[in-house]
Each structure stands twice: as structure tokens, then as C-alpha cells.
Amino acid sequence: MGWTGGTGIMQAAIAGADDAGLDALERAALYKRLLDALEDLDWDTQDECMGEDPVFDAVLRAQHPDWYKPEEPMAPDEPGEG
């Protein structure tokens, strides 16, 4: 898998978790396991999934706290805002 290959997989998992009605704890467990597996396969564009599910955002921030400043928003601002 290439360095961007995990994005579509994680986006599908986020959509599937929503379709299945998983609660926040179930989604967090799913995202953590999948994040670990995809990073082991060299996924480097995790930020492309930010903003799709606040639970994913929290899992990613917990896994990589050094990537974010404490005051930095969870997901990038929408174009044209603030």
C-alpha cells in the first residue's frame, strides 16, 4: 500500500461505522485498530480523514498528540471561514 492508500479505506470504515449505528466507544475501537494497521502499511495522509467523524479526530489526536498544538482546532477550517 502506498502512503496515501489508507485514506479511502478509513473513509469507507467511517461511513460503514455510521451506517451500522456504532456508538462512540465502538467507533473508537474500530478506528484505533484500523489506524494502527494502516500506519503499519505506511499510510501517511491520516489528516485527509479529519472532520469526517469527531471520534476519528479524537483517536488520531490521542495517537499522535505531537502533531497538534493544544489550541489547534480538531479539523481544518472550512474555506472562507475565520
N, CA, C and O atoms as a Maestro MAE file, in Angstrom:
{
 s_m_m2io_version
 :::
 2.0.0
}

f_m_ct {
 s_m_title
 :::
 protein
 m_atom[328] {
  # First column is atom index #
  i_m_mmod_type
  r_m_x_coord
  r_m_y_coord
  r_m_z_coord
  i_m_residue_number
  s_m_chain_name
  s_m_pdb_residue_name
  s_m_pdb_atom_name
  i_m_atomic_number
  :::
  1 25 0.845 -1.176 0.000 1 A "MET " " N  " 7
  2 3 0.000 0.000 0.000 1 A "MET " " CA " 6
  3 2 0.889 1.237 0.000 1 A "MET " " C  " 6
  4 15 1.891 1.278 0.713 1 A "MET " " O  " 8
  5 25 0.541 2.221 -0.774 2 A "GLY " " N  " 7
  6 3 1.295 3.468 -0.806 2 A "GLY " " CA " 6
  7 2 0.955 4.369 0.359 2 A "GLY " " C  " 6
  8 15 0.080 4.063 1.169 2 A "GLY " " O  " 8
  9 25 1.649 5.471 0.432 3 A "TRP " " N  " 7
  10 3 1.498 6.376 1.576 3 A "TRP " " CA " 6
  11 2 0.139 7.053 1.639 3 A "TRP " " C  " 6
  12 15 -0.230 7.562 2.698 3 A "TRP " " O  " 8
  13 25 -0.629 7.080 0.540 4 A "THR " " N  " 7
  14 3 -1.974 7.660 0.562 4 A "THR " " CA " 6
  15 2 -3.068 6.597 0.511 4 A "THR " " C  " 6
  16 15 -4.250 6.932 0.584 4 A "THR " " O  " 8
  17 25 -2.703 5.344 0.389 5 A "GLY " " N  " 7
  18 3 -3.668 4.281 0.167 5 A "GLY " " CA " 6
  19 2 -4.660 4.042 1.282 5 A "GLY " " C  " 6
  20 15 -5.728 3.481 1.037 5 A "GLY " " O  " 8
  21 25 -4.351 4.438 2.473 6 A "GLY " " N  " 7
  22 3 -5.251 4.189 3.598 6 A "GLY " " CA " 6
  23 2 -6.431 5.129 3.682 6 A "GLY " " C  " 6
  24 15 -7.408 4.836 4.372 6 A "GLY " " O  " 8
  25 25 -6.360 6.257 2.992 7 A "THR " " N  " 7
  26 3 -7.419 7.254 3.113 7 A "THR " " CA " 6
  27 2 -8.775 6.695 2.692 7 A "THR " " C  " 6
  28 15 -9.749 6.823 3.433 7 A "THR " " O  " 8
  29 25 -8.851 6.090 1.539 8 A "GLY " " N  " 7
  30 3 -10.116 5.530 1.082 8 A "GLY " " CA " 6
  31 2 -10.626 4.417 1.977 8 A "GLY " " C  " 6
  32 15 -11.832 4.277 2.183 8 A "GLY " " O  " 8
  33 25 -9.707 3.628 2.509 9 A "ILE " " N  " 7
  34 3 -10.094 2.550 3.416 9 A "ILE " " CA " 6
  35 2 -10.695 3.123 4.691 9 A "ILE " " C  " 6
  36 15 -11.745 2.666 5.143 9 A "ILE " " O  " 8
  37 25 -10.030 4.129 5.278 10 A "MET " " N  " 7
  38 3 -10.547 4.722 6.509 10 A "MET " " CA " 6
  39 2 -11.851 5.462 6.255 10 A "MET " " C  " 6
  40 15 -12.759 5.408 7.084 10 A "MET " " O  " 8
  41 25 -11.963 6.158 5.116 11 A "GLN " " N  " 7
  42 3 -13.212 6.841 4.802 11 A "GLN " " CA " 6
  43 2 -14.364 5.846 4.683 11 A "GLN " " C  " 6
  44 15 -15.477 6.129 5.127 11 A "GLN " " O  " 8
  45 25 -14.102 4.688 4.088 12 A "ALA " " N  " 7
  46 3 -15.126 3.648 3.985 12 A "ALA " " CA " 6
  47 2 -15.492 3.104 5.365 12 A "ALA " " C  " 6
  48 15 -16.662 2.835 5.636 12 A "ALA " " O  " 8
  49 25 -14.502 2.944 6.230 13 A "ALA " " N  " 7
  50 3 -14.766 2.454 7.586 13 A "ALA " " CA " 6
  51 2 -15.591 3.467 8.381 13 A "ALA " " C  " 6
  52 15 -16.495 3.086 9.124 13 A "ALA " " O  " 8
  53 25 -15.281 4.749 8.225 14 A "ILE " " N  " 7
  54 3 -16.039 5.797 8.915 14 A "ILE " " CA " 6
  55 2 -17.494 5.774 8.436 14 A "ILE " " C  " 6
  56 15 -18.417 5.842 9.247 14 A "ILE " " O  " 8
  57 25 -17.691 5.681 7.140 15 A "ALA " " N  " 7
  58 3 -19.053 5.619 6.598 15 A "ALA " " CA " 6
  59 2 -19.767 4.348 7.060 15 A "ALA " " C  " 6
  60 15 -20.946 4.391 7.410 15 A "ALA " " O  " 8
  61 25 -19.063 3.232 7.062 16 A "GLY " " N  " 7
  62 3 -19.657 1.969 7.493 16 A "GLY " " CA " 6
  63 2 -20.025 1.977 8.965 16 A "GLY " " C  " 6
  64 15 -21.060 1.432 9.350 16 A "GLY " " O  " 8
  65 25 -19.189 2.589 9.789 17 A "ALA " " N  " 7
  66 3 -19.489 2.687 11.216 17 A "ALA " " CA " 6
  67 2 -20.753 3.517 11.432 17 A "ALA " " C  " 6
  68 15 -21.569 3.209 12.300 17 A "ALA " " O  " 8
  69 25 -20.903 4.568 10.635 18 A "ASP " " N  " 7
  70 3 -22.107 5.391 10.717 18 A "ASP " " CA " 6
  71 2 -23.319 4.595 10.240 18 A "ASP " " C  " 6
  72 15 -24.362 4.602 10.894 18 A "ASP " " O  " 8
  73 25 -23.189 3.911 9.111 19 A "ASP " " N  " 7
  74 3 -24.291 3.101 8.583 19 A "ASP " " CA " 6
  75 2 -24.735 2.036 9.587 19 A "ASP " " C  " 6
  76 15 -25.926 1.752 9.714 19 A "ASP " " O  " 8
  77 25 -23.776 1.455 10.293 20 A "ALA " " N  " 7
  78 3 -24.076 0.385 11.245 20 A "ALA " " CA " 6
  79 2 -24.598 0.915 12.577 20 A "ALA " " C  " 6
  80 15 -25.059 0.143 13.418 20 A "ALA " " O  " 8
  81 25 -24.528 2.220 12.766 21 A "GLY " " N  " 7
  82 3 -25.013 2.803 14.014 21 A "GLY " " CA " 6
  83 2 -24.125 2.513 15.213 21 A "GLY " " C  " 6
  84 15 -24.606 2.444 16.343 21 A "GLY " " O  " 8
  85 25 -22.822 2.343 14.970 22 A "LEU " " N  " 7
  86 3 -21.910 2.081 16.084 22 A "LEU " " CA " 6
  87 2 -21.858 3.283 17.007 22 A "LEU " " C  " 6
  88 15 -21.880 4.429 16.557 22 A "LEU " " O  " 8
  89 25 -21.788 3.012 18.306 23 A "ASP " " N  " 7
  90 3 -21.673 4.115 19.253 23 A "ASP " " CA " 6
  91 2 -20.229 4.605 19.296 23 A "ASP " " C  " 6
  92 15 -19.357 4.025 18.648 23 A "ASP " " O  " 8
  93 25 -19.974 5.659 20.049 24 A "ALA " " N  " 7
  94 3 -18.655 6.292 20.059 24 A "ALA " " CA " 6
  95 2 -17.560 5.344 20.529 24 A "ALA " " C  " 6
  96 15 -16.464 5.355 19.968 24 A "ALA " " O  " 8
  97 25 -17.823 4.531 21.537 25 A "LEU " " N  " 7
  98 3 -16.798 3.598 22.028 25 A "LEU " " CA " 6
  99 2 -16.477 2.530 20.987 25 A "LEU " " C  " 6
  100 15 -15.316 2.170 20.799 25 A "LEU " " O  " 8
  101 25 -17.497 2.032 20.319 26 A "GLU " " N  " 7
  102 3 -17.276 1.033 19.272 26 A "GLU " " CA " 6
  103 2 -16.510 1.636 18.094 26 A "GLU " " C  " 6
  104 15 -15.605 1.003 17.549 26 A "GLU " " O  " 8
  105 25 -16.871 2.852 17.705 27 A "ARG " " N  " 7
  106 3 -16.163 3.515 16.603 27 A "ARG " " CA " 6
  107 2 -14.717 3.778 16.985 27 A "ARG " " C  " 6
  108 15 -13.819 3.574 16.168 27 A "ARG " " O  " 8
  109 25 -14.477 4.225 18.204 28 A "ALA " " N  " 7
  110 3 -13.100 4.497 18.645 28 A "ALA " " CA " 6
  111 2 -12.252 3.231 18.585 28 A "ALA " " C  " 6
  112 15 -11.110 3.274 18.129 28 A "ALA " " O  " 8
  113 25 -12.797 2.110 19.037 29 A "ALA " " N  " 7
  114 3 -12.049 0.847 18.999 29 A "ALA " " CA " 6
  115 2 -11.747 0.450 17.558 29 A "ALA " " C  " 6
  116 15 -10.632 0.031 17.250 29 A "ALA " " O  " 8
  117 25 -12.740 0.582 16.670 30 A "LEU " " N  " 7
  118 3 -12.542 0.259 15.258 30 A "LEU " " CA " 6
  119 2 -11.475 1.152 14.642 30 A "LEU " " C  " 6
  120 15 -10.557 0.660 13.986 30 A "LEU " " O  " 8
  121 25 -11.589 2.459 14.846 31 A "TYR " " N  " 7
  122 3 -10.646 3.405 14.237 31 A "TYR " " CA " 6
  123 2 -9.230 3.187 14.761 31 A "TYR " " C  " 6
  124 15 -8.272 3.287 13.994 31 A "TYR " " O  " 8
  125 25 -9.080 2.894 16.039 32 A "LYS " " N  " 7
  126 3 -7.746 2.679 16.616 32 A "LYS " " CA " 6
  127 2 -7.079 1.464 15.970 32 A "LYS " " C  " 6
  128 15 -5.921 1.533 15.556 32 A "LYS " " O  " 8
  129 25 -7.801 0.370 15.886 33 A "ARG " " N  " 7
  130 3 -7.221 -0.850 15.296 33 A "ARG " " CA " 6
  131 2 -6.885 -0.642 13.822 33 A "ARG " " C  " 6
  132 15 -5.824 -1.059 13.356 33 A "ARG " " O  " 8
  133 25 -7.792 0.002 13.094 34 A "LEU " " N  " 7
  134 3 -7.562 0.230 11.679 34 A "LEU " " CA " 6
  135 2 -6.444 1.244 11.460 34 A "LEU " " C  " 6
  136 15 -5.632 1.078 10.550 34 A "LEU " " O  " 8
  137 25 -6.390 2.283 12.276 35 A "LEU " " N  " 7
  138 3 -5.321 3.270 12.185 35 A "LEU " " CA " 6
  139 2 -3.962 2.605 12.394 35 A "LEU " " C  " 6
  140 15 -3.021 2.859 11.642 35 A "LEU " " O  " 8
  141 25 -3.861 1.764 13.407 36 A "ASP " " N  " 7
  142 3 -2.609 1.039 13.653 36 A "ASP " " CA " 6
  143 2 -2.215 0.195 12.438 36 A "ASP " " C  " 6
  144 15 -1.062 0.221 12.006 36 A "ASP " " O  " 8
  145 25 -3.169 -0.547 11.896 37 A "ALA " " N  " 7
  146 3 -2.877 -1.432 10.760 37 A "ALA " " CA " 6
  147 2 -2.470 -0.641 9.523 37 A "ALA " " C  " 6
  148 15 -1.514 -1.006 8.838 37 A "ALA " " O  " 8
  149 25 -3.189 0.439 9.235 38 A "LEU " " N  " 7
  150 3 -2.865 1.221 8.040 38 A "LEU " " CA " 6
  151 2 -1.529 1.950 8.178 38 A "LEU " " C  " 6
  152 15 -0.784 2.075 7.206 38 A "LEU " " O  " 8
  153 25 -1.229 2.430 9.383 39 A "GLU " " N  " 7
  154 3 0.078 3.072 9.589 39 A "GLU " " CA " 6
  155 2 1.207 2.069 9.462 39 A "GLU " " C  " 6
  156 15 2.286 2.416 8.983 39 A "GLU " " O  " 8
  157 25 0.981 0.828 9.883 40 A "ASP " " N  " 7
  158 3 1.994 -0.215 9.698 40 A "ASP " " CA " 6
  159 2 2.251 -0.468 8.215 40 A "ASP " " C  " 6
  160 15 3.326 -0.934 7.834 40 A "ASP " " O  " 8
  161 25 1.254 -0.157 7.377 41 A "LEU " " N  " 7
  162 3 1.390 -0.321 5.921 41 A "LEU " " CA " 6
  163 2 1.816 0.975 5.247 41 A "LEU " " C  " 6
  164 15 1.726 1.098 4.025 41 A "LEU " " O  " 8
  165 25 2.282 1.953 6.042 42 A "ASP " " N  " 7
  166 3 2.879 3.193 5.542 42 A "ASP " " CA " 6
  167 2 1.881 4.286 5.158 42 A "ASP " " C  " 6
  168 15 2.185 5.130 4.314 42 A "ASP " " O  " 8
  169 25 0.691 4.278 5.769 43 A "TRP " " N  " 7
  170 3 -0.270 5.350 5.499 43 A "TRP " " CA " 6
  171 2 0.209 6.627 6.165 43 A "TRP " " C  " 6
  172 15 0.465 6.642 7.369 43 A "TRP " " O  " 8
  173 25 0.331 7.703 5.389 44 A "ASP " " N  " 7
  174 3 0.850 8.964 5.907 44 A "ASP " " CA " 6
  175 2 -0.098 10.145 5.747 44 A "ASP " " C  " 6
  176 15 0.265 11.265 6.105 44 A "ASP " " O  " 8
  177 25 -1.292 9.934 5.224 45 A "THR " " N  " 7
  178 3 -2.198 11.060 4.965 45 A "THR " " CA " 6
  179 2 -3.461 10.962 5.824 45 A "THR " " C  " 6
  180 15 -4.575 11.179 5.347 45 A "THR " " O  " 8
  181 25 -3.262 10.633 7.091 46 A "GLN " " N  " 7
  182 3 -4.381 10.463 8.008 46 A "GLN " " CA " 6
  183 2 -5.224 11.736 8.128 46 A "GLN " " C  " 6
  184 15 -6.433 11.666 8.349 46 A "GLN " " O  " 8
  185 25 -4.587 12.888 7.983 47 A "ASP " " N  " 7
  186 3 -5.294 14.157 8.133 47 A "ASP " " CA " 6
  187 2 -6.400 14.337 7.092 47 A "ASP " " C  " 6
  188 15 -7.301 15.150 7.297 47 A "ASP " " O  " 8
  189 25 -6.351 13.603 5.991 48 A "GLU " " N  " 7
  190 3 -7.398 13.703 4.974 48 A "GLU " " CA " 6
  191 2 -8.747 13.194 5.485 48 A "GLU " " C  " 6
  192 15 -9.783 13.489 4.888 48 A "GLU " " O  " 8
  193 25 -8.745 12.444 6.570 49 A "CYS " " N  " 7
  194 3 -9.988 11.940 7.152 49 A "CYS " " CA " 6
  195 2 -10.475 12.810 8.312 49 A "CYS " " C  " 6
  196 15 -11.553 12.570 8.857 49 A "CYS " " O  " 8
  197 25 -9.702 13.798 8.682 50 A "MET " " N  " 7
  198 3 -10.120 14.695 9.759 50 A "MET " " CA " 6
  199 2 -11.400 15.420 9.365 50 A "MET " " C  " 6
  200 15 -11.563 15.842 8.220 50 A "MET " " O  " 8
  201 25 -12.294 15.558 10.318 51 A "GLY " " N  " 7
  202 3 -13.544 16.266 10.094 51 A "GLY " " CA " 6
  203 2 -14.684 15.378 9.625 51 A "GLY " " C  " 6
  204 15 -15.822 15.840 9.534 51 A "GLY " " O  " 8
  205 25 -14.406 14.115 9.325 52 A "GLU " " N  " 7
  206 3 -15.469 13.214 8.876 52 A "GLU " " CA " 6
  207 2 -16.230 12.609 10.050 52 A "GLU " " C  " 6
  208 15 -17.417 12.304 9.931 52 A "GLU " " O  " 8
  209 25 -15.553 12.436 11.179 53 A "ASP " " N  " 7
  210 3 -16.181 11.910 12.390 53 A "ASP " " CA " 6
  211 2 -15.361 12.430 13.573 53 A "ASP " " C  " 6
  212 15 -14.154 12.197 13.631 53 A "ASP " " O  " 8
  213 25 -15.993 13.123 14.509 54 A "PRO " " N  " 7
  214 3 -15.239 13.640 15.660 54 A "PRO " " CA " 6
  215 2 -14.550 12.540 16.459 54 A "PRO " " C  " 6
  216 15 -13.530 12.791 17.101 54 A "PRO " " O  " 8
  217 25 -15.093 11.331 16.427 55 A "VAL " " N  " 7
  218 3 -14.452 10.217 17.136 55 A "VAL " " CA " 6
  219 2 -13.133 9.867 16.457 55 A "VAL " " C  " 6
  220 15 -12.137 9.629 17.139 55 A "VAL " " O  " 8
  221 25 -13.108 9.830 15.124 56 A "PHE " " N  " 7
  222 3 -11.850 9.587 14.428 56 A "PHE " " CA " 6
  223 2 -10.844 10.681 14.765 56 A "PHE " " C  " 6
  224 15 -9.678 10.396 15.036 56 A "PHE " " O  " 8
  225 25 -11.294 11.926 14.747 57 A "ASP " " N  " 7
  226 3 -10.403 13.046 15.059 57 A "ASP " " CA " 6
  227 2 -9.775 12.867 16.436 57 A "ASP " " C  " 6
  228 15 -8.574 13.078 16.606 57 A "ASP " " O  " 8
  229 25 -10.588 12.475 17.422 58 A "ALA " " N  " 7
  230 3 -10.084 12.282 18.788 58 A "ALA " " CA " 6
  231 2 -9.096 11.124 18.858 58 A "ALA " " C  " 6
  232 15 -8.084 11.218 19.552 58 A "ALA " " O  " 8
  233 25 -9.377 10.033 18.147 59 A "VAL " " N  " 7
  234 3 -8.463 8.880 18.130 59 A "VAL " " CA " 6
  235 2 -7.133 9.285 17.507 59 A "VAL " " C  " 6
  236 15 -6.073 8.952 18.038 59 A "VAL " " O  " 8
  237 25 -7.181 9.995 16.394 60 A "LEU " " N  " 7
  238 3 -5.944 10.411 15.735 60 A "LEU " " CA " 6
  239 2 -5.142 11.354 16.622 60 A "LEU " " C  " 6
  240 15 -3.923 11.217 16.729 60 A "LEU " " O  " 8
  241 25 -5.810 12.304 17.256 61 A "ARG " " N  " 7
  242 3 -5.107 13.242 18.151 61 A "ARG " " CA " 6
  243 2 -4.499 12.513 19.348 61 A "ARG " " C  " 6
  244 15 -3.400 12.853 19.784 61 A "ARG " " O  " 8
  245 25 -5.196 11.522 19.879 62 A "ALA " " N  " 7
  246 3 -4.668 10.760 21.015 62 A "ALA " " CA " 6
  247 2 -3.466 9.921 20.595 62 A "ALA " " C  " 6
  248 15 -2.511 9.766 21.357 62 A "ALA " " O  " 8
  249 25 -3.519 9.384 19.387 63 A "GLN " " N  " 7
  250 3 -2.424 8.548 18.900 63 A "GLN " " CA " 6
  251 2 -1.189 9.380 18.543 63 A "GLN " " C  " 6
  252 15 -0.060 8.908 18.679 63 A "GLN " " O  " 8
  253 25 -1.403 10.611 18.090 64 A "HIS " " N  " 7
  254 3 -0.300 11.467 17.647 64 A "HIS " " CA " 6
  255 2 -0.425 12.875 18.244 64 A "HIS " " C  " 6
  256 15 -0.591 13.843 17.502 64 A "HIS " " O  " 8
  257 25 -0.347 13.000 19.566 65 A "PRO " " N  " 7
  258 3 -0.547 14.319 20.176 65 A "PRO " " CA " 6
  259 2 0.509 15.343 19.761 65 A "PRO " " C  " 6
  260 15 0.258 16.547 19.807 65 A "PRO " " O  " 8
  261 25 1.673 14.876 19.362 66 A "ASP " " N  " 7
  262 3 2.742 15.791 18.957 66 A "ASP " " CA " 6
  263 2 2.477 16.425 17.586 66 A "ASP " " C  " 6
  264 15 3.191 17.348 17.194 66 A "ASP " " O  " 8
  265 25 1.481 15.953 16.863 67 A "TRP " " N  " 7
  266 3 1.142 16.537 15.564 67 A "TRP " " CA " 6
  267 2 0.301 17.804 15.703 67 A "TRP " " C  " 6
  268 15 0.149 18.552 14.737 67 A "TRP " " O  " 8
  269 25 -0.244 18.051 16.884 68 A "TYR " " N  " 7
  270 3 -1.201 19.144 17.073 68 A "TYR " " CA " 6
  271 2 -0.785 20.028 18.223 68 A "TYR " " C  " 6
  272 15 -0.257 19.554 19.229 68 A "TYR " " O  " 8
  273 25 -1.026 21.319 18.067 69 A "LYS " " N  " 7
  274 3 -0.858 22.260 19.164 69 A "LYS " " CA " 6
  275 2 -2.134 22.215 19.999 69 A "LYS " " C  " 6
  276 15 -3.211 21.970 19.456 69 A "LYS " " O  " 8
  277 25 -2.035 22.445 21.303 70 A "PRO " " N  " 7
  278 3 -3.239 22.355 22.146 70 A "PRO " " CA " 6
  279 2 -4.381 23.261 21.677 70 A "PRO " " C  " 6
  280 15 -5.548 22.889 21.803 70 A "PRO " " O  " 8
  281 25 -4.068 24.422 21.149 71 A "GLU " " N  " 7
  282 3 -5.124 25.352 20.731 71 A "GLU " " CA " 6
  283 2 -5.591 25.113 19.293 71 A "GLU " " C  " 6
  284 15 -6.524 25.771 18.833 71 A "GLU " " O  " 8
  285 25 -4.960 24.188 18.586 72 A "GLU " " N  " 7
  286 3 -5.318 23.928 17.188 72 A "GLU " " CA " 6
  287 2 -6.678 23.236 17.120 72 A "GLU " " C  " 6
  288 15 -6.958 22.340 17.917 72 A "GLU " " O  " 8
  289 25 -7.520 23.644 16.178 73 A "PRO " " N  " 7
  290 3 -8.836 23.001 16.063 73 A "PRO " " CA " 6
  291 2 -8.708 21.539 15.665 73 A "PRO " " C  " 6
  292 15 -7.688 21.108 15.127 73 A "PRO " " O  " 8
  293 25 -9.766 20.787 15.942 74 A "MET " " N  " 7
  294 3 -9.771 19.357 15.637 74 A "MET " " CA " 6
  295 2 -9.680 19.098 14.141 74 A "MET " " C  " 6
  296 15 -9.038 18.134 13.723 74 A "MET " " O  " 8
  297 25 -10.305 19.933 13.330 75 A "ALA " " N  " 7
  298 3 -10.294 19.754 11.878 75 A "ALA " " CA " 6
  299 2 -10.017 21.114 11.250 75 A "ALA " " C  " 6
  300 15 -10.308 22.149 11.849 75 A "ALA " " O  " 8
  301 25 -9.465 21.114 10.063 76 A "PRO " " N  " 7
  302 3 -9.190 22.403 9.406 76 A "PRO " " CA " 6
  303 2 -10.457 23.224 9.205 76 A "PRO " " C  " 6
  304 15 -11.547 22.678 9.035 76 A "PRO " " O  " 8
  305 25 -10.295 24.543 9.228 77 A "ASP " " N  " 7
  306 3 -11.432 25.433 8.970 77 A "ASP " " CA " 6
  307 2 -11.915 25.213 7.540 77 A "ASP " " C  " 6
  308 15 -11.141 24.868 6.647 77 A "ASP " " O  " 8
  309 25 -13.196 25.418 7.352 78 A "GLU " " N  " 7
  310 3 -13.760 25.358 6.008 78 A "GLU " " CA " 6
  311 2 -13.264 26.566 5.220 78 A "GLU " " C  " 6
  312 15 -13.043 27.631 5.797 78 A "GLU " " O  " 8
  313 25 -13.090 26.418 3.939 79 A "PRO " " N  " 7
  314 3 -12.643 27.562 3.121 79 A "PRO " " CA " 6
  315 2 -13.575 28.749 3.300 79 A "PRO " " C  " 6
  316 15 -14.798 28.607 3.296 79 A "PRO " " O  " 8
  317 25 -12.981 29.909 3.454 80 A "GLY " " N  " 7
  318 3 -13.747 31.130 3.571 80 A "GLY " " CA " 6
  319 2 -14.176 31.467 4.979 80 A "GLY " " C  " 6
  320 15 -14.768 32.523 5.200 80 A "GLY " " O  " 8
  321 25 -13.895 30.599 5.944 81 A "GLU " " N  " 7
  322 3 -14.259 30.881 7.333 81 A "GLU " " CA " 6
  323 2 -13.072 31.464 8.073 81 A "GLU " " C  " 6
  324 15 -11.915 31.183 7.760 81 A "GLU " " O  " 8
  325 25 -13.389 32.281 9.059 82 A "GLY " " N  " 7
  326 3 -12.471 32.865 10.013 82 A "GLY " " CA " 6
  327 2 -11.138 33.110 9.555 82 A "GLY " " C  " 6
  328 15 -10.306 33.605 10.315 82 A "GLY " " O  " 8
  :::
 }
 m_bond[327] {
  # First column is bond index #
  i_m_from
  i_m_to
  i_m_order
  :::
  1 1 2 1
  2 2 3 1
  3 3 4 2
  4 3 5 1
  5 5 6 1
  6 6 7 1
  7 7 8 2
  8 7 9 1
  9 9 10 1
  10 10 11 1
  11 11 12 2
  12 11 13 1
  13 13 14 1
  14 14 15 1
  15 15 16 2
  16 15 17 1
  17 17 18 1
  18 18 19 1
  19 19 20 2
  20 19 21 1
  21 21 22 1
  22 22 23 1
  23 23 24 2
  24 23 25 1
  25 25 26 1
  26 26 27 1
  27 27 28 2
  28 27 29 1
  29 29 30 1
  30 30 31 1
  31 31 32 2
  32 31 33 1
  33 33 34 1
  34 34 35 1
  35 35 36 2
  36 35 37 1
  37 37 38 1
  38 38 39 1
  39 39 40 2
  40 39 41 1
  41 41 42 1
  42 42 43 1
  43 43 44 2
  44 43 45 1
  45 45 46 1
  46 46 47 1
  47 47 48 2
  48 47 49 1
  49 49 50 1
  50 50 51 1
  51 51 52 2
  52 51 53 1
  53 53 54 1
  54 54 55 1
  55 55 56 2
  56 55 57 1
  57 57 58 1
  58 58 59 1
  59 59 60 2
  60 59 61 1
  61 61 62 1
  62 62 63 1
  63 63 64 2
  64 63 65 1
  65 65 66 1
  66 66 67 1
  67 67 68 2
  68 67 69 1
  69 69 70 1
  70 70 71 1
  71 71 72 2
  72 71 73 1
  73 73 74 1
  74 74 75 1
  75 75 76 2
  76 75 77 1
  77 77 78 1
  78 78 79 1
  79 79 80 2
  80 79 81 1
  81 81 82 1
  82 82 83 1
  83 83 84 2
  84 83 85 1
  85 85 86 1
  86 86 87 1
  87 87 88 2
  88 87 89 1
  89 89 90 1
  90 90 91 1
  91 91 92 2
  92 91 93 1
  93 93 94 1
  94 94 95 1
  95 95 96 2
  96 95 97 1
  97 97 98 1
  98 98 99 1
  99 99 100 2
  100 99 101 1
  101 101 102 1
  102 102 103 1
  103 103 104 2
  104 103 105 1
  105 105 106 1
  106 106 107 1
  107 107 108 2
  108 107 109 1
  109 109 110 1
  110 110 111 1
  111 111 112 2
  112 111 113 1
  113 113 114 1
  114 114 115 1
  115 115 116 2
  116 115 117 1
  117 117 118 1
  118 118 119 1
  119 119 120 2
  120 119 121 1
  121 121 122 1
  122 122 123 1
  123 123 124 2
  124 123 125 1
  125 125 126 1
  126 126 127 1
  127 127 128 2
  128 127 129 1
  129 129 130 1
  130 130 131 1
  131 131 132 2
  132 131 133 1
  133 133 134 1
  134 134 135 1
  135 135 136 2
  136 135 137 1
  137 137 138 1
  138 138 139 1
  139 139 140 2
  140 139 141 1
  141 141 142 1
  142 142 143 1
  143 143 144 2
  144 143 145 1
  145 145 146 1
  146 146 147 1
  147 147 148 2
  148 147 149 1
  149 149 150 1
  150 150 151 1
  151 151 152 2
  152 151 153 1
  153 153 154 1
  154 154 155 1
  155 155 156 2
  156 155 157 1
  157 157 158 1
  158 158 159 1
  159 159 160 2
  160 159 161 1
  161 161 162 1
  162 162 163 1
  163 163 164 2
  164 163 165 1
  165 165 166 1
  166 166 167 1
  167 167 168 2
  168 167 169 1
  169 169 170 1
  170 170 171 1
  171 171 172 2
  172 171 173 1
  173 173 174 1
  174 174 175 1
  175 175 176 2
  176 175 177 1
  177 177 178 1
  178 178 179 1
  179 179 180 2
  180 179 181 1
  181 181 182 1
  182 182 183 1
  183 183 184 2
  184 183 185 1
  185 185 186 1
  186 186 187 1
  187 187 188 2
  188 187 189 1
  189 189 190 1
  190 190 191 1
  191 191 192 2
  192 191 193 1
  193 193 194 1
  194 194 195 1
  195 195 196 2
  196 195 197 1
  197 197 198 1
  198 198 199 1
  199 199 200 2
  200 199 201 1
  201 201 202 1
  202 202 203 1
  203 203 204 2
  204 203 205 1
  205 205 206 1
  206 206 207 1
  207 207 208 2
  208 207 209 1
  209 209 210 1
  210 210 211 1
  211 211 212 2
  212 211 213 1
  213 213 214 1
  214 214 215 1
  215 215 216 2
  216 215 217 1
  217 217 218 1
  218 218 219 1
  219 219 220 2
  220 219 221 1
  221 221 222 1
  222 222 223 1
  223 223 224 2
  224 223 225 1
  225 225 226 1
  226 226 227 1
  227 227 228 2
  228 227 229 1
  229 229 230 1
  230 230 231 1
  231 231 232 2
  232 231 233 1
  233 233 234 1
  234 234 235 1
  235 235 236 2
  236 235 237 1
  237 237 238 1
  238 238 239 1
  239 239 240 2
  240 239 241 1
  241 241 242 1
  242 242 243 1
  243 243 244 2
  244 243 245 1
  245 245 246 1
  246 246 247 1
  247 247 248 2
  248 247 249 1
  249 249 250 1
  250 250 251 1
  251 251 252 2
  252 251 253 1
  253 253 254 1
  254 254 255 1
  255 255 256 2
  256 255 257 1
  257 257 258 1
  258 258 259 1
  259 259 260 2
  260 259 261 1
  261 261 262 1
  262 262 263 1
  263 263 264 2
  264 263 265 1
  265 265 266 1
  266 266 267 1
  267 267 268 2
  268 267 269 1
  269 269 270 1
  270 270 271 1
  271 271 272 2
  272 271 273 1
  273 273 274 1
  274 274 275 1
  275 275 276 2
  276 275 277 1
  277 277 278 1
  278 278 279 1
  279 279 280 2
  280 279 281 1
  281 281 282 1
  282 282 283 1
  283 283 284 2
  284 283 285 1
  285 285 286 1
  286 286 287 1
  287 287 288 2
  288 287 289 1
  289 289 290 1
  290 290 291 1
  291 291 292 2
  292 291 293 1
  293 293 294 1
  294 294 295 1
  295 295 296 2
  296 295 297 1
  297 297 298 1
  298 298 299 1
  299 299 300 2
  300 299 301 1
  301 301 302 1
  302 302 303 1
  303 303 304 2
  304 303 305 1
  305 305 306 1
  306 306 307 1
  307 307 308 2
  308 307 309 1
  309 309 310 1
  310 310 311 1
  311 311 312 2
  312 311 313 1
  313 313 314 1
  314 314 315 1
  315 315 316 2
  316 315 317 1
  317 317 318 1
  318 318 319 1
  319 319 320 2
  320 319 321 1
  321 321 322 1
  322 322 323 1
  323 323 324 2
  324 323 325 1
  325 325 326 1
  326 326 327 1
  327 327 328 2
  :::
 }
}
